[in-house]
């Protein structure tokens, strides 16, 4: 997807840059497409509270799938690319480094 396109983000968002009621710092500007449903949510807690099914991790061999959305410019990143960078390669928006602590909720090691 090219930057600037609108992507639907489900969950308890609090602004148009994908921040949610659980994570709303200036660096919390990504949403994750969940492997189980293909829908974007700001975080695992939003998915748990709003989806009607349990979350599933992305298999490691599917790291080439676009599954991360930059909330600033709407660029979609592959899982592998997201795990390599600290900021959006398109708009340079910084990503929260603390998100790496939660990567097991989303991606198989």
N, C-alpha and C positions, 0 to 999 in steps of 0.2 A: 504494500500500500504506500502510496506517496504521502508525504506530509501534508496536512491540511484537510484531508478527508475526515468525515465524521464516522467514528466507530462507537457503537453502543457499549457502554460500561454499566453493568448491573451492580447492585449492592447499595450500600449506604454512603454514597458519595456526598461530599460537602461543597465541591466546586467543579469547574469544568476542566481541571487539570488532573483528575482522577484521585484526588485526596479523599479520604473517607473518615468516618467517625472514629475509626481505630488508629489510623496513621495519617496525620495531617500537618507534618512539618513542611517547611519549604522544599525539602528534598524528596518528599513522598509523591513523586510524579510519574509513577508507572502503574499499569494495570496488567494482570496476567490472564492470558487465555487458558482456561482450565482444560486439561486433557480429557476429562470425563464428559464435558458438555460443549466444548468449543466456544464458550461464552467468556467475555472479559469481566473480571471482578478486580477491585482495587487490592484485595488481600484475602487470605485464607479465612479470616473471621467473617468477612462479608459473604463469602461463598457458603460457609457453614450456616449462617443465619438466614440466607435468602434462597439458596438452591434447595430443591426437593430431593437431593441425592448426596451421597458422600463424595468428597473430592478424591481425585486420582492423580498420582504423580505422572509427569511426562517421562516415558522411558528414555534412558540415556541415548539410545541409538536414534532418537527423533530430535536431536539437538538442532537439526537444520530447519525445523518448523518455526514459522513466525508465531510467536506466542507472547511477546512483550510489547506493550503499547506505551510510547512516550506520551504522557499526558499534556506536555507542552506543545508539541508539534504534530502529534498523531502518527509519527513514524512507527512502523512495526519492525521489531528486531527479532532475529532468530534467537533461540535459547542460547546457543553457543556464543553468538555475538554479545548478547547481554551479559553473559558470565565473564566476558573478556574486558568489558569497559566499565568506567566509573561515571560516564556521562553519555548522553545521546550523541551518536556520531553525526546526526543531522543538524541539531540545533544547539548542541553543547550544554543542554540542561543537565545539571549534576543529579545523579541518582543517590539515594540514601544508602551508604555503605552498610548500614545495619540490616538491610534486606538480605544480605548474604547469610545472616544468622537463621533465616527462615527458609532457605532454599530447599530444604528437605520436604517442606510442605508441598512444593511444586514440582521438583525435579528429582529423579532417582540419582543417587551418587555415581 
